[in-house]
Amino acid sequence: MKEVKEMCPGSSYKALYDGALLLDVREKDEYDQLRFEAPRILHIPYSELDERFSEIPHNQLVIVACSVGERSRTAAYFLLNNGYTEVANLKGGMAQWLHKQYPVQGDKYAEVSAPSGCCSPAETKDAAEESKKSTSCCGGKEQKSTKSSSCC
């Protein structure tokens, strides 16, 4: 199985301005409260990814992002397993993006949280395996994240 490339906010920000697409897989309420600011963003909630992934272009780098980087990693594996070849995960997600002070739109003081059920590192491998079949590992419940990440 292919491995998902991890990109820190710094290299992601540069890639986005060089033509990459940011795929934000956070749920609608998260997205409405706080958004990444970048030239090309496509918002497809994680809960809708298996029905809507055909909207994502194949001919460019797709950087997948969520709140803390776990749902997006699972979504990136899903894309790899469905024929996408240029896929990366935004390491640390919105939390790390904010920490490194990259631009956002909305309430930058909002709590960055992640749905329970798919966001612990121990569950990521299993969730990635399950993503071959489905992307519905998150139950839609919110849980505060204290996960930190060392990233450029």
Residue, then its C-alpha position, 0 to 999 in steps of 0.5 A: m500500500k502507498e504511504v501518504k506524504e505528510m506536509c507541514p504548514g510551511s511547505s503546504y502554504k508554498a505548494l498551495y501558492d504554486g498550484a496545489l489544491l487544499l481539500d478541507v474535509r472538516e464538517k460544515d460547522e467547523y468550516d463555517q466557523l474557521r477557514f483556511e485562507a489559500p488560493r484554491i480550496l475545495h470543501i468536502p466534509y469527511s462524512e460526504l467524501d465517499e459520495r463526492f470524491s469525483e469532484i476532486p481533480h486528478n491532475q494536481l497535488v491535493i493537500v488534505a486538511c482537517s482539524v488536527g491531521e487525523r481525518s485528513r490522513t484517512a481521507a488521503y489514504f481513501l484518495l490514494n486507494n481510489g486512483y489519486t496519485e498526488v496526495a498529501n496530508l497537512k500535518g497537524g491540520m488547522a491546529q498547526w496552521l493556526h499555531k504557525q500563524y498562517p492566514v485564516q478566515g473566521d474566528k481564529y480563537a475558536e476551539v479547534s476540535a476533532p470528532s471522536g472515533c477516528c482521531s487517535p493515532a492508534e486508530t488511524k491505521d485501522a481507519a485507513e484500512e477501512s477507508k478502502k471501503s468507506t470513510s464513515c469512521c467519525g460519528g460526528k461527535e466533537q471532542k477537544s483535541t490536545k494533540s500537538s505536533s512538531c512541524c515546520 
